[in-house]
Amino acid sequence: MLPEDYVFINPLIYQRYLFMADKIERQPELLAIPLENIERWVAMDRLGDVRPLIQWREMIERAQASGEGFAELLAFLRDDGEEARYMKSCSPFPGVLSEEELDQFACAWTH
């Protein structure tokens, strides 16, 4: 039985992150995209709390610097825990998946 405060998360969002992790695992050069997004968004100075973006930047830079960091980032992208969900709510990954790839995860009622 689920706790009363359990929040149901759209399973397509989770599946999208699994797909994106697989794509990044095959093409690690794609990590340049979220780093560029982070820099642009922080420079625009229109965001309130940028701490999640800074955490993403640190995690991505560790992933670029070492195999261990890369494995940690992939594991985090594939995680569906509370912290991962919170961080994913401030995702710097737009542009990593193509429109065609994103369409695979669109709910029928969004079209």
Backbone atoms as SQL, in Angstrom:
CREATE TABLE atoms (id INTEGER PRIMARY KEY, chain TEXT, resi INTEGER, resn TEXT, atom TEXT, x REAL, y REAL, z REAL);
INSERT INTO atoms VALUES
  (1, 'A', 1, 'MET', 'N', 0.840, -1.182, 0.000),
  (2, 'A', 1, 'MET', 'CA', 0.000, 0.000, 0.000),
  (3, 'A', 1, 'MET', 'C', 0.885, 1.244, 0.000),
  (4, 'A', 2, 'LEU', 'N', 0.523, 2.231, -0.805),
  (5, 'A', 2, 'LEU', 'CA', 1.304, 3.464, -0.920),
  (6, 'A', 2, 'LEU', 'C', 0.959, 4.413, 0.217),
  (7, 'A', 3, 'PRO', 'N', 1.939, 5.174, 0.689),
  (8, 'A', 3, 'PRO', 'CA', 1.640, 6.171, 1.720),
  (9, 'A', 3, 'PRO', 'C', 0.673, 7.224, 1.186),
  (10, 'A', 4, 'GLU', 'N', -0.076, 7.857, 2.098),
  (11, 'A', 4, 'GLU', 'CA', -1.069, 8.859, 1.698),
  (12, 'A', 4, 'GLU', 'C', -0.462, 10.017, 0.926),
  (13, 'A', 5, 'ASP', 'N', 0.777, 10.384, 1.256),
  (14, 'A', 5, 'ASP', 'CA', 1.399, 11.532, 0.614),
  (15, 'A', 5, 'ASP', 'C', 2.196, 11.154, -0.637),
  (16, 'A', 6, 'TYR', 'N', 2.047, 9.911, -1.122),
  (17, 'A', 6, 'TYR', 'CA', 2.778, 9.480, -2.303),
  (18, 'A', 6, 'TYR', 'C', 2.349, 10.315, -3.503),
  (19, 'A', 7, 'VAL', 'N', 3.331, 10.785, -4.254),
  (20, 'A', 7, 'VAL', 'CA', 3.051, 11.595, -5.437),
  (21, 'A', 7, 'VAL', 'C', 3.282, 10.725, -6.661),
  (22, 'A', 8, 'PHE', 'N', 2.251, 10.589, -7.481),
  (23, 'A', 8, 'PHE', 'CA', 2.391, 9.821, -8.705),
  (24, 'A', 8, 'PHE', 'C', 3.077, 10.701, -9.743),
  (25, 'A', 9, 'ILE', 'N', 4.133, 10.209, -10.288),
  (26, 'A', 9, 'ILE', 'CA', 4.898, 10.930, -11.291),
  (27, 'A', 9, 'ILE', 'C', 4.588, 10.314, -12.649),
  (28, 'A', 10, 'ASN', 'N', 4.465, 11.157, -13.644),
  (29, 'A', 10, 'ASN', 'CA', 4.210, 10.681, -14.991),
  (30, 'A', 10, 'ASN', 'C', 5.324, 9.707, -15.382),
  (31, 'A', 11, 'PRO', 'N', 4.986, 8.442, -15.653),
  (32, 'A', 11, 'PRO', 'CA', 6.032, 7.468, -15.989),
  (33, 'A', 11, 'PRO', 'C', 6.759, 7.805, -17.283),
  (34, 'A', 12, 'LEU', 'N', 6.137, 8.606, -18.147),
  (35, 'A', 12, 'LEU', 'CA', 6.811, 8.988, -19.387),
  (36, 'A', 12, 'LEU', 'C', 8.000, 9.903, -19.108),
  (37, 'A', 13, 'ILE', 'N', 7.920, 10.703, -18.051),
  (38, 'A', 13, 'ILE', 'CA', 9.049, 11.566, -17.683),
  (39, 'A', 13, 'ILE', 'C', 10.226, 10.701, -17.267),
  (40, 'A', 14, 'TYR', 'N', 9.960, 9.714, -16.454),
  (41, 'A', 14, 'TYR', 'CA', 11.021, 8.799, -16.020),
  (42, 'A', 14, 'TYR', 'C', 11.613, 8.065, -17.221),
  (43, 'A', 15, 'GLN', 'N', 10.762, 7.574, -18.113),
  (44, 'A', 15, 'GLN', 'CA', 11.250, 6.879, -19.298),
  (45, 'A', 15, 'GLN', 'C', 12.086, 7.791, -20.187),
  (46, 'A', 16, 'ARG', 'N', 11.711, 9.063, -20.263),
  (47, 'A', 16, 'ARG', 'CA', 12.474, 10.027, -21.056),
  (48, 'A', 16, 'ARG', 'C', 13.890, 10.178, -20.489),
  (49, 'A', 17, 'TYR', 'N', 14.004, 10.218, -19.157),
  (50, 'A', 17, 'TYR', 'CA', 15.338, 10.332, -18.560),
  (51, 'A', 17, 'TYR', 'C', 16.165, 9.069, -18.776),
  (52, 'A', 18, 'LEU', 'N', 15.528, 7.909, -18.743),
  (53, 'A', 18, 'LEU', 'CA', 16.254, 6.671, -19.036),
  (54, 'A', 18, 'LEU', 'C', 16.778, 6.697, -20.476),
  (55, 'A', 19, 'PHE', 'N', 15.943, 7.116, -21.399),
  (56, 'A', 19, 'PHE', 'CA', 16.327, 7.214, -22.812),
  (57, 'A', 19, 'PHE', 'C', 17.471, 8.215, -22.974),
  (58, 'A', 20, 'MET', 'N', 17.352, 9.369, -22.298),
  (59, 'A', 20, 'MET', 'CA', 18.382, 10.395, -22.411),
  (60, 'A', 20, 'MET', 'C', 19.710, 9.906, -21.818),
  (61, 'A', 21, 'ALA', 'N', 19.659, 9.195, -20.698),
  (62, 'A', 21, 'ALA', 'CA', 20.886, 8.656, -20.111),
  (63, 'A', 21, 'ALA', 'C', 21.568, 7.699, -21.083),
  (64, 'A', 22, 'ASP', 'N', 20.769, 6.854, -21.735),
  (65, 'A', 22, 'ASP', 'CA', 21.340, 5.931, -22.726),
  (66, 'A', 22, 'ASP', 'C', 21.986, 6.691, -23.876),
  (67, 'A', 23, 'LYS', 'N', 21.339, 7.752, -24.322),
  (68, 'A', 23, 'LYS', 'CA', 21.883, 8.543, -25.429),
  (69, 'A', 23, 'LYS', 'C', 23.190, 9.231, -25.012),
  (70, 'A', 24, 'ILE', 'N', 23.220, 9.798, -23.822),
  (71, 'A', 24, 'ILE', 'CA', 24.433, 10.454, -23.333),
  (72, 'A', 24, 'ILE', 'C', 25.545, 9.436, -23.128),
  (73, 'A', 25, 'GLU', 'N', 25.188, 8.249, -22.689),
  (74, 'A', 25, 'GLU', 'CA', 26.196, 7.197, -22.514),
  (75, 'A', 25, 'GLU', 'C', 26.866, 6.875, -23.849),
  (76, 'A', 26, 'ARG', 'N', 26.084, 6.889, -24.928),
  (77, 'A', 26, 'ARG', 'CA', 26.628, 6.627, -26.270),
  (78, 'A', 26, 'ARG', 'C', 27.353, 7.840, -26.857),
  (79, 'A', 27, 'GLN', 'N', 26.899, 9.050, -26.450),
  (80, 'A', 27, 'GLN', 'CA', 27.434, 10.286, -27.015),
  (81, 'A', 27, 'GLN', 'C', 27.752, 11.279, -25.884),
  (82, 'A', 28, 'PRO', 'N', 28.813, 11.056, -25.142),
  (83, 'A', 28, 'PRO', 'CA', 29.120, 11.930, -24.003),
  (84, 'A', 28, 'PRO', 'C', 29.364, 13.389, -24.391),
  (85, 'A', 29, 'GLU', 'N', 29.661, 13.643, -25.650),
  (86, 'A', 29, 'GLU', 'CA', 29.863, 15.026, -26.092),
  (87, 'A', 29, 'GLU', 'C', 28.584, 15.854, -25.946),
  (88, 'A', 30, 'LEU', 'N', 27.442, 15.200, -25.828),
  (89, 'A', 30, 'LEU', 'CA', 26.171, 15.913, -25.643),
  (90, 'A', 30, 'LEU', 'C', 26.116, 16.671, -24.317),
  (91, 'A', 31, 'LEU', 'N', 27.007, 16.358, -23.399),
  (92, 'A', 31, 'LEU', 'CA', 27.021, 17.067, -22.112),
  (93, 'A', 31, 'LEU', 'C', 27.370, 18.540, -22.276),
  (94, 'A', 32, 'ALA', 'N', 27.891, 18.920, -23.418),
  (95, 'A', 32, 'ALA', 'CA', 28.152, 20.346, -23.678),
  (96, 'A', 32, 'ALA', 'C', 26.832, 21.127, -23.730),
  (97, 'A', 33, 'ILE', 'N', 25.754, 20.491, -24.150),
  (98, 'A', 33, 'ILE', 'CA', 24.465, 21.182, -24.288),
  (99, 'A', 33, 'ILE', 'C', 23.936, 21.659, -22.937),
  (100, 'A', 34, 'PRO', 'N', 23.806, 20.786, -21.934),
  (101, 'A', 34, 'PRO', 'CA', 23.307, 21.300, -20.657),
  (102, 'A', 34, 'PRO', 'C', 24.244, 22.321, -20.015),
  (103, 'A', 35, 'LEU', 'N', 25.542, 22.181, -20.215),
  (104, 'A', 35, 'LEU', 'CA', 26.463, 23.182, -19.663),
  (105, 'A', 35, 'LEU', 'C', 26.231, 24.546, -20.306),
  (106, 'A', 36, 'GLU', 'N', 26.014, 24.563, -21.612),
  (107, 'A', 36, 'GLU', 'CA', 25.715, 25.831, -22.304),
  (108, 'A', 36, 'GLU', 'C', 24.388, 26.411, -21.811),
  (109, 'A', 37, 'ASN', 'N', 23.391, 25.549, -21.623),
  (110, 'A', 37, 'ASN', 'CA', 22.103, 26.015, -21.104),
  (111, 'A', 37, 'ASN', 'C', 22.265, 26.643, -19.724),
  (112, 'A', 38, 'ILE', 'N', 23.011, 25.985, -18.871),
  (113, 'A', 38, 'ILE', 'CA', 23.224, 26.492, -17.504),
  (114, 'A', 38, 'ILE', 'C', 23.889, 27.858, -17.549),
  (115, 'A', 39, 'GLU', 'N', 24.945, 27.989, -18.308),
  (116, 'A', 39, 'GLU', 'CA', 25.650, 29.266, -18.377),
  (117, 'A', 39, 'GLU', 'C', 24.740, 30.372, -18.899),
  (118, 'A', 40, 'ARG', 'N', 23.978, 30.066, -19.922),
  (119, 'A', 40, 'ARG', 'CA', 23.067, 31.061, -20.496),
  (120, 'A', 40, 'ARG', 'C', 21.984, 31.448, -19.498),
  (121, 'A', 41, 'TRP', 'N', 21.387, 30.470, -18.845),
  (122, 'A', 41, 'TRP', 'CA', 20.295, 30.746, -17.913),
  (123, 'A', 41, 'TRP', 'C', 20.770, 31.529, -16.699),
  (124, 'A', 42, 'VAL', 'N', 21.938, 31.193, -16.181),
  (125, 'A', 42, 'VAL', 'CA', 22.481, 31.919, -15.024),
  (126, 'A', 42, 'VAL', 'C', 22.825, 33.348, -15.435),
  (127, 'A', 43, 'ALA', 'N', 23.407, 33.512, -16.617),
  (128, 'A', 43, 'ALA', 'CA', 23.780, 34.845, -17.094),
  (129, 'A', 43, 'ALA', 'C', 22.561, 35.733, -17.332),
  (130, 'A', 44, 'MET', 'N', 21.419, 35.136, -17.683),
  (131, 'A', 44, 'MET', 'CA', 20.202, 35.904, -17.923),
  (132, 'A', 44, 'MET', 'C', 19.668, 36.512, -16.627),
  (133, 'A', 45, 'ASP', 'N', 20.065, 35.945, -15.500),
  (134, 'A', 45, 'ASP', 'CA', 19.715, 36.471, -14.177),
  (135, 'A', 45, 'ASP', 'C', 18.206, 36.664, -13.994),
  (136, 'A', 46, 'ARG', 'N', 17.427, 35.738, -14.544),
  (137, 'A', 46, 'ARG', 'CA', 15.978, 35.814, -14.368),
  (138, 'A', 46, 'ARG', 'C', 15.462, 34.670, -13.517),
  (139, 'A', 47, 'LEU', 'N', 16.356, 33.857, -13.022),
  (140, 'A', 47, 'LEU', 'CA', 15.965, 32.720, -12.207),
  (141, 'A', 47, 'LEU', 'C', 16.108, 33.092, -10.740),
  (142, 'A', 48, 'GLY', 'N', 15.238, 32.562, -9.939),
  (143, 'A', 48, 'GLY', 'CA', 15.341, 32.814, -8.507),
  (144, 'A', 48, 'GLY', 'C', 16.517, 32.044, -7.922),
  (145, 'A', 49, 'ASP', 'N', 16.285, 30.810, -7.607),
  (146, 'A', 49, 'ASP', 'CA', 17.275, 29.961, -6.962),
  (147, 'A', 49, 'ASP', 'C', 18.049, 29.186, -8.031),
  (148, 'A', 50, 'VAL', 'N', 19.311, 29.514, -8.202),
  (149, 'A', 50, 'VAL', 'CA', 20.122, 28.842, -9.219),
  (150, 'A', 50, 'VAL', 'C', 20.919, 27.669, -8.649),
  (151, 'A', 51, 'ARG', 'N', 20.737, 27.386, -7.367),
  (152, 'A', 51, 'ARG', 'CA', 21.514, 26.293, -6.753),
  (153, 'A', 51, 'ARG', 'C', 21.349, 24.960, -7.470),
  (154, 'A', 52, 'PRO', 'N', 20.134, 24.572, -7.891),
  (155, 'A', 52, 'PRO', 'CA', 20.041, 23.305, -8.625),
  (156, 'A', 52, 'PRO', 'C', 20.858, 23.312, -9.918),
  (157, 'A', 53, 'LEU', 'N', 20.881, 24.440, -10.598),
  (158, 'A', 53, 'LEU', 'CA', 21.682, 24.523, -11.825),
  (159, 'A', 53, 'LEU', 'C', 23.168, 24.405, -11.529),
  (160, 'A', 54, 'ILE', 'N', 23.600, 25.010, -10.432),
  (161, 'A', 54, 'ILE', 'CA', 25.011, 24.903, -10.034),
  (162, 'A', 54, 'ILE', 'C', 25.339, 23.451, -9.695),
  (163, 'A', 55, 'GLN', 'N', 24.415, 22.767, -9.020),
  (164, 'A', 55, 'GLN', 'CA', 24.626, 21.350, -8.708),
  (165, 'A', 55, 'GLN', 'C', 24.707, 20.525, -9.989),
  (166, 'A', 56, 'TRP', 'N', 23.831, 20.815, -10.942),
  (167, 'A', 56, 'TRP', 'CA', 23.900, 20.115, -12.224),
  (168, 'A', 56, 'TRP', 'C', 25.252, 20.365, -12.891),
  (169, 'A', 57, 'ARG', 'N', 25.686, 21.630, -12.903),
  (170, 'A', 57, 'ARG', 'CA', 26.966, 21.957, -13.546),
  (171, 'A', 57, 'ARG', 'C', 28.104, 21.170, -12.910),
  (172, 'A', 58, 'GLU', 'N', 28.130, 21.132, -11.585),
  (173, 'A', 58, 'GLU', 'CA', 29.193, 20.387, -10.897),
  (174, 'A', 58, 'GLU', 'C', 29.143, 18.904, -11.240),
  (175, 'A', 59, 'MET', 'N', 27.940, 18.347, -11.279),
  (176, 'A', 59, 'MET', 'CA', 27.791, 16.929, -11.586),
  (177, 'A', 59, 'MET', 'C', 28.231, 16.641, -13.026),
  (178, 'A', 60, 'ILE', 'N', 27.851, 17.505, -13.949),
  (179, 'A', 60, 'ILE', 'CA', 28.222, 17.314, -15.360),
  (180, 'A', 60, 'ILE', 'C', 29.722, 17.488, -15.554),
  (181, 'A', 61, 'GLU', 'N', 30.309, 18.468, -14.900),
  (182, 'A', 61, 'GLU', 'CA', 31.759, 18.661, -15.012),
  (183, 'A', 61, 'GLU', 'C', 32.523, 17.472, -14.440),
  (184, 'A', 62, 'ARG', 'N', 32.043, 16.884, -13.342),
  (185, 'A', 62, 'ARG', 'CA', 32.667, 15.659, -12.802),
  (186, 'A', 62, 'ARG', 'C', 32.538, 14.521, -13.816),
  (187, 'A', 63, 'ALA', 'N', 31.382, 14.469, -14.492),
  (188, 'A', 63, 'ALA', 'CA', 31.159, 13.426, -15.500),
  (189, 'A', 63, 'ALA', 'C', 32.132, 13.573, -16.666),
  (190, 'A', 64, 'GLN', 'N', 32.433, 14.807, -17.018),
  (191, 'A', 64, 'GLN', 'CA', 33.378, 15.040, -18.119),
  (192, 'A', 64, 'GLN', 'C', 34.816, 14.773, -17.691),
  (193, 'A', 65, 'ALA', 'N', 35.084, 14.859, -16.398),
  (194, 'A', 65, 'ALA', 'CA', 36.456, 14.748, -15.897),
  (195, 'A', 65, 'ALA', 'C', 36.884, 13.311, -15.604),
  (196, 'A', 66, 'SER', 'N', 35.928, 12.416, -15.308),
  (197, 'A', 66, 'SER', 'CA', 36.331, 11.063, -14.925),
  (198, 'A', 66, 'SER', 'C', 35.250, 10.043, -15.265),
  (199, 'A', 67, 'GLY', 'N', 35.681, 8.826, -15.437),
  (200, 'A', 67, 'GLY', 'CA', 34.750, 7.736, -15.683),
  (201, 'A', 67, 'GLY', 'C', 33.821, 7.518, -14.504),
  (202, 'A', 68, 'GLU', 'N', 34.361, 7.691, -13.311),
  (203, 'A', 68, 'GLU', 'CA', 33.544, 7.540, -12.103),
  (204, 'A', 68, 'GLU', 'C', 32.450, 8.607, -12.066),
  (205, 'A', 69, 'GLY', 'N', 32.819, 9.845, -12.375),
  (206, 'A', 69, 'GLY', 'CA', 31.848, 10.928, -12.412),
  (207, 'A', 69, 'GLY', 'C', 30.803, 10.712, -13.488),
  (208, 'A', 70, 'PHE', 'N', 31.233, 10.161, -14.617),
  (209, 'A', 70, 'PHE', 'CA', 30.309, 9.872, -15.710),
  (210, 'A', 70, 'PHE', 'C', 29.293, 8.807, -15.282),
  (211, 'A', 71, 'ALA', 'N', 29.790, 7.764, -14.628),
  (212, 'A', 71, 'ALA', 'CA', 28.910, 6.703, -14.137),
  (213, 'A', 71, 'ALA', 'C', 27.926, 7.251, -13.107),
  (214, 'A', 72, 'GLU', 'N', 28.389, 8.154, -12.243),
  (215, 'A', 72, 'GLU', 'CA', 27.512, 8.748, -11.232),
  (216, 'A', 72, 'GLU', 'C', 26.405, 9.576, -11.885),
  (217, 'A', 73, 'LEU', 'N', 26.744, 10.353, -12.905),
  (218, 'A', 73, 'LEU', 'CA', 25.734, 11.152, -13.595),
  (219, 'A', 73, 'LEU', 'C', 24.700, 10.252, -14.267),
  (220, 'A', 74, 'LEU', 'N', 25.153, 9.218, -14.952),
  (221, 'A', 74, 'LEU', 'CA', 24.217, 8.307, -15.606),
  (222, 'A', 74, 'LEU', 'C', 23.303, 7.644, -14.585),
  (223, 'A', 75, 'ALA', 'N', 23.863, 7.240, -13.464),
  (224, 'A', 75, 'ALA', 'CA', 23.053, 6.623, -12.406),
  (225, 'A', 75, 'ALA', 'C', 22.026, 7.622, -11.874),
  (226, 'A', 76, 'PHE', 'N', 22.433, 8.867, -11.729),
  (227, 'A', 76, 'PHE', 'CA', 21.516, 9.895, -11.228),
  (228, 'A', 76, 'PHE', 'C', 20.390, 10.152, -12.228),
  (229, 'A', 77, 'LEU', 'N', 20.726, 10.212, -13.512),
  (230, 'A', 77, 'LEU', 'CA', 19.704, 10.415, -14.537),
  (231, 'A', 77, 'LEU', 'C', 18.710, 9.251, -14.564),
  (232, 'A', 78, 'ARG', 'N', 19.180, 8.073, -14.200),
  (233, 'A', 78, 'ARG', 'CA', 18.324, 6.883, -14.198),
  (234, 'A', 78, 'ARG', 'C', 17.609, 6.674, -12.861),
  (235, 'A', 79, 'ASP', 'N', 17.908, 7.512, -11.896),
  (236, 'A', 79, 'ASP', 'CA', 17.312, 7.408, -10.564),
  (237, 'A', 79, 'ASP', 'C', 15.924, 8.042, -10.563),
  (238, 'A', 80, 'ASP', 'N', 15.019, 7.449, -9.826),
  (239, 'A', 80, 'ASP', 'CA', 13.666, 7.992, -9.712),
  (240, 'A', 80, 'ASP', 'C', 13.352, 8.367, -8.267),
  (241, 'A', 81, 'GLY', 'N', 14.398, 8.571, -7.480),
  (242, 'A', 81, 'GLY', 'CA', 14.205, 8.934, -6.082),
  (243, 'A', 81, 'GLY', 'C', 13.822, 10.404, -5.910),
  (244, 'A', 82, 'GLU', 'N', 13.534, 10.753, -4.671),
  (245, 'A', 82, 'GLU', 'CA', 13.054, 12.095, -4.363),
  (246, 'A', 82, 'GLU', 'C', 14.049, 13.186, -4.771),
  (247, 'A', 83, 'GLU', 'N', 15.328, 13.010, -4.432),
  (248, 'A', 83, 'GLU', 'CA', 16.326, 14.030, -4.784),
  (249, 'A', 83, 'GLU', 'C', 16.462, 14.162, -6.296),
  (250, 'A', 84, 'ALA', 'N', 16.479, 13.025, -6.975),
  (251, 'A', 84, 'ALA', 'CA', 16.599, 13.061, -8.442),
  (252, 'A', 84, 'ALA', 'C', 15.393, 13.763, -9.058),
  (253, 'A', 85, 'ARG', 'N', 14.213, 13.480, -8.552),
  (254, 'A', 85, 'ARG', 'CA', 13.011, 14.145, -9.075),
  (255, 'A', 85, 'ARG', 'C', 13.088, 15.647, -8.856),
  (256, 'A', 86, 'TYR', 'N', 13.558, 16.046, -7.679),
  (257, 'A', 86, 'TYR', 'CA', 13.692, 17.484, -7.392),
  (258, 'A', 86, 'TYR', 'C', 14.659, 18.129, -8.382),
  (259, 'A', 87, 'MET', 'N', 15.811, 17.527, -8.567),
  (260, 'A', 87, 'MET', 'CA', 16.811, 18.088, -9.476),
  (261, 'A', 87, 'MET', 'C', 16.302, 18.105, -10.920),
  (262, 'A', 88, 'LYS', 'N', 15.588, 17.083, -11.311),
  (263, 'A', 88, 'LYS', 'CA', 15.078, 17.004, -12.670),
  (264, 'A', 88, 'LYS', 'C', 14.001, 18.059, -12.928),
  (265, 'A', 89, 'SER', 'N', 13.416, 18.595, -11.869),
  (266, 'A', 89, 'SER', 'CA', 12.425, 19.663, -12.051),
  (267, 'A', 89, 'SER', 'C', 13.089, 20.954, -12.510),
  (268, 'A', 90, 'CYS', 'N', 14.405, 21.003, -12.418),
  (269, 'A', 90, 'CYS', 'CA', 15.196, 22.147, -12.888),
  (270, 'A', 90, 'CYS', 'C', 16.253, 21.609, -13.855),
  (271, 'A', 91, 'SER', 'N', 15.784, 20.911, -14.852),
  (272, 'A', 91, 'SER', 'CA', 16.674, 20.207, -15.769),
  (273, 'A', 91, 'SER', 'C', 17.318, 21.133, -16.791),
  (274, 'A', 92, 'PRO', 'N', 18.643, 21.025, -16.953),
  (275, 'A', 92, 'PRO', 'CA', 19.335, 21.819, -17.976),
  (276, 'A', 92, 'PRO', 'C', 19.511, 21.068, -19.299),
  (277, 'A', 93, 'PHE', 'N', 18.709, 20.015, -19.515),
  (278, 'A', 93, 'PHE', 'CA', 18.938, 19.136, -20.658),
  (279, 'A', 93, 'PHE', 'C', 18.134, 19.423, -21.923),
  (280, 'A', 94, 'PRO', 'N', 17.351, 20.511, -22.012),
  (281, 'A', 94, 'PRO', 'CA', 16.692, 20.789, -23.288),
  (282, 'A', 94, 'PRO', 'C', 17.725, 20.875, -24.419),
  (283, 'A', 95, 'GLY', 'N', 17.404, 20.225, -25.511),
  (284, 'A', 95, 'GLY', 'CA', 18.312, 20.229, -26.656),
  (285, 'A', 95, 'GLY', 'C', 19.090, 18.936, -26.798),
  (286, 'A', 96, 'VAL', 'N', 19.142, 18.126, -25.739),
  (287, 'A', 96, 'VAL', 'CA', 19.852, 16.851, -25.832),
  (288, 'A', 96, 'VAL', 'C', 19.047, 15.862, -26.670),
  (289, 'A', 97, 'LEU', 'N', 17.742, 15.860, -26.475),
  (290, 'A', 97, 'LEU', 'CA', 16.874, 15.000, -27.273),
  (291, 'A', 97, 'LEU', 'C', 16.270, 15.814, -28.407),
  (292, 'A', 98, 'SER', 'N', 16.158, 15.198, -29.552),
  (293, 'A', 98, 'SER', 'CA', 15.545, 15.856, -30.711),
  (294, 'A', 98, 'SER', 'C', 14.033, 15.925, -30.510),
  (295, 'A', 99, 'GLU', 'N', 13.376, 16.729, -31.328),
  (296, 'A', 99, 'GLU', 'CA', 11.910, 16.815, -31.270),
  (297, 'A', 99, 'GLU', 'C', 11.283, 15.446, -31.531),
  (298, 'A', 100, 'GLU', 'N', 11.838, 14.700, -32.471),
  (299, 'A', 100, 'GLU', 'CA', 11.318, 13.370, -32.772),
  (300, 'A', 100, 'GLU', 'C', 11.462, 12.446, -31.574),
  (301, 'A', 101, 'GLU', 'N', 12.601, 12.530, -30.894),
  (302, 'A', 101, 'GLU', 'CA', 12.803, 11.702, -29.699),
  (303, 'A', 101, 'GLU', 'C', 11.842, 12.118, -28.583),
  (304, 'A', 102, 'LEU', 'N', 11.655, 13.416, -28.405),
  (305, 'A', 102, 'LEU', 'CA', 10.732, 13.891, -27.373),
  (306, 'A', 102, 'LEU', 'C', 9.303, 13.452, -27.648),
  (307, 'A', 103, 'ASP', 'N', 8.942, 13.405, -28.915),
  (308, 'A', 103, 'ASP', 'CA', 7.584, 12.999, -29.277),
  (309, 'A', 103, 'ASP', 'C', 7.254, 11.585, -28.800),
  (310, 'A', 104, 'GLN', 'N', 8.268, 10.747, -28.651),
  (311, 'A', 104, 'GLN', 'CA', 8.040, 9.389, -28.164),
  (312, 'A', 104, 'GLN', 'C', 7.477, 9.383, -26.740),
  (313, 'A', 105, 'PHE', 'N', 7.721, 10.474, -26.013),
  (314, 'A', 105, 'PHE', 'CA', 7.348, 10.535, -24.611),
  (315, 'A', 105, 'PHE', 'C', 6.216, 11.512, -24.337),
  (316, 'A', 106, 'ALA', 'N', 5.591, 11.991, -25.394),
  (317, 'A', 106, 'ALA', 'CA', 4.474, 12.906, -25.238),
  (318, 'A', 106, 'ALA', 'C', 3.196, 12.104, -25.002),
  (319, 'A', 107, 'CYS', 'N', 2.432, 12.536, -24.059),
  (320, 'A', 107, 'CYS', 'CA', 1.148, 11.888, -23.787),
  (321, 'A', 107, 'CYS', 'C', 0.182, 12.218, -24.908),
  (322, 'A', 108, 'ALA', 'N', -0.714, 11.311, -25.190),
  (323, 'A', 108, 'ALA', 'CA', -1.678, 11.510, -26.269),
  (324, 'A', 108, 'ALA', 'C', -2.484, 12.781, -26.091),
  (325, 'A', 109, 'TRP', 'N', -2.809, 13.132, -24.837),
  (326, 'A', 109, 'TRP', 'CA', -3.645, 14.315, -24.627),
  (327, 'A', 109, 'TRP', 'C', -2.884, 15.631, -24.780),
  (328, 'A', 110, 'THR', 'N', -1.577, 15.581, -24.998),
  (329, 'A', 110, 'THR', 'CA', -0.820, 16.816, -25.189),
  (330, 'A', 110, 'THR', 'C', -0.751, 17.210, -26.653),
  (331, 'A', 111, 'HIS', 'N', -1.199, 16.363, -27.552),
  (332, 'A', 111, 'HIS', 'CA', -1.150, 16.670, -28.991),
  (333, 'A', 111, 'HIS', 'C', -2.415, 17.339, -29.456);
